[in-house]
């Protein structure tokens, strides 16, 4: 997720706001400390214009 975020030039705050979560929650997603729920995964796919398989296999 960090790679995609950086490619799009987004900060963690921007993506967190789009997901309606705290920045620290999103940071934990990137660090692998927690995993996003299915709704967050779907929203991330919309943000980055990718398929869910591309997101979860990278």
N, C-alpha and C positions, 0 to 999 in steps of 0.2 A: 504494500500500500504506500509505503514511503516513496518508492520509485515513481509511482503514478502521480502522487501528490506533487512531487518536485518537478516532474515533467510538465505538469499543468501550471506550475508556479503558484500553487496554493500554500497557504500557511496551515498549520494544524488548526488554528482558530477558525479559519474559513471552512474547512471540511467539517469540523465539529459542529459549527452552526448549521450547516446544511443537513447534518444528521440529527440535529437537535439533541446533542450530548455535550458534556463538558469537554474542554480541551484535554484534560488529564485522561478522560475515558478514551478518547481517540488515540492519545499517545500510547496508552496501554495496548490498544489494538495493534499499533505499529510495532511495539516492542514484543508482542506475543504474550503479554502477561494475562490478557483476557481476549476473548473472541467475540466479534460482533454477532448480534442475533441476525436472523434471516432478514428482517426488515431493514436493518442497517446495511447488510450485504446488497440487497436489492437497490437501496438508495445509492450506495457507492457505485454500483454498475451504471446507474443513470447519470451520476455525476461525471464519470469517466467515459461513458459511451462504450462500455464493453459488456461481454456476456459473463454471466456468473462463473462459468467454468474457467474463464480466463483469469478471473480474480482469485478464485480459491486454489488454483493450481500453480500460482506463481509465488 
